[in-house]
């Protein structure tokens, strides 16, 4: 169990940072959808190999479709920085 202590300790901080970035991005995407936008950029916030849109070098597009549906957008594009 001691071998898992360090990775789990770091994961907590990583998840906290990811949550903060996700909250900013969530607000941005909601604002874009409410303003009538059809598309908006989504920047992956990968932590611990969690599935993200545009993963696998852009080969896995289906998560991007789910994100677009969730925010009532026609599509999300691959963003390169958190809003």
N, C-alpha and C positions, 0 to 999 in steps of 0.2 A: 504494500500500500504506500510505502514511503516514496516509491518511484512515481506515483501518480500525483503526489502533493504539489510539486513544482508546476507541472503542466496545468493542473486544475486551478492553482493560484493565479497563474498568468491568464487563463481563460476568463476568469471573472472580470479582470480589468479590460480585456479585449472585448468582452460582451458589453460592458458598460460603455466603452467608446463607440462600439457599433450601434448601440441603442440611441446614443445621442445623434449620430450621423443619420440614422434611420428616421428619427423624429423630425429632423430638419428637412429631409427629403420628403417625408410624408406630408408635411405642411405645404411644401412647394408643389407637389403633385396634386393635392386637393385644391390649392389655389388655382392652378392651371386649368383643372377640369371645371371648376366653378366659373372661371372666366370664359368658358366656351372653347378652350383649346381642343384640338383633335389629337395632338401628339405632344409629348413632353420627354425630355431626356431623363433617363434613369441611370444612376451610377451604382454599380455593384458594390456592396459593403461586405465582402467576404471575410468570414472569421471561421477558423477551424474547418475549412472545406465545406461550409454550408452551401446548399444549392442557391445559386443566384442566376437571374436572367443573364443571357449572353455568356454563360459558362462554357467551358471546354473550347475556348477560342472562338466563341460564336456559334458553335455547332448545336448547342441546346437552346433553341429559340422559344420553346413552349413556356418557360417561366415568364418570359417577357409578355406573352399573350395574357397570362393570368394576371400580371400586374396591371396591364392596360384595362382588362375587364374590371378589376377591383376598383380602379379609379375612374371608371366610365370614360376612358379615352379610347380612340381608335387604335392607337399604338404607342409604345414607348420606344425611344431610340437609345442607343448606347451612349450615355453621358460619360464624361471623363473627370468630373469634379462634383463634389457634393454642393448643392445650392446653399 
